[in-house]
Amino acid sequence: MAILHIRNVPENLYKRIRKLAKEENRSVTAEVIELLGQSVRLREERLGAAEIVERIRRQAQKTALPRGWRDSADLLREDRGR
């Protein structure tokens, strides 16, 4: 298992982590590992979602409307203008 040393942790942050650890009956080290794991998972999920959205955008740009069809957004704007 890897060892990670963190220096210059602001006192206020350390106190908040210590409080969270106490509430969960964990050591500060165990709490920091849990918090890091949660943060990494959230970041990965966000990046995964952003990648999916980007793929959808690229696919939408490739998709042309059949001849004679109009974009629904244009139709809605026109209808709202009446």
N, C-alpha and C positions, 0 to 999 in steps of 0.2 A: 504494500500500500504506500502511496506517495505521502510525503510530508510537505505541508504548506505553511510557511511562516508569513505572518502578516504584521507589518509594522505601521506605526503612526495611525492606529485606529482612533478616531475621535472619541473622547471619553463619553460623550452623550450617546453615541452609537453603541459603544460597548455596554453601557448600562441598559440600554433597550434590549440588546441581545441577551444579556444576563437575565433580565426580567422574563423574556420569552422562554428562555431555557428553564427557568424555575417553574413557570406555569405548565410546562410540558414534562416536568421531571426529567430533564436532560442535563448533561454537562454543557458548558458553553461551547466546547468543541463539537459535540454532537449537534447542537442547535445550529452552529455555523455551517456544518456539512449539510444539514437539512435545508437551510435557507439558500445555500449555493445551488443545491440540486433543484429546488423549486424555481429559482431564477433561470437556470440553464434550460429547464423544460419549457418555461414560458417563452423564453427567447426563441427556442427551436420551433415551438408552435406558431409564434408570430411570423417567423421567417417562412415556415411551411405554408401558412395562409397567404402571405404576400406572394409567394411563388405561384400558388394556385390562381390567385386573382390575375397575376401577370399573364399566365397561360390563357386564361379566359379572354383577356383583352386582346392578346395576339390572335386568338382564334376568331374573335368577333371582327377584327380588322380584315381578316382573310375572307370572311363570309360576305359575299355580295348579295344584294337583294335581287330576286328574279326580275326580269324585264317588266317594267310597268308598275312595279310595287313601290310604295313609298315608305320611308322610315316612320315607325310608329311615333317617335318623339316629335317629328314634324307634324304629324296628323293631330297629336294632342295639343301642340302649340296653336295650330290653326283653329281647332275647336274651342280652345279657351279664349281666343280672340273674338269669337262671335258674340 
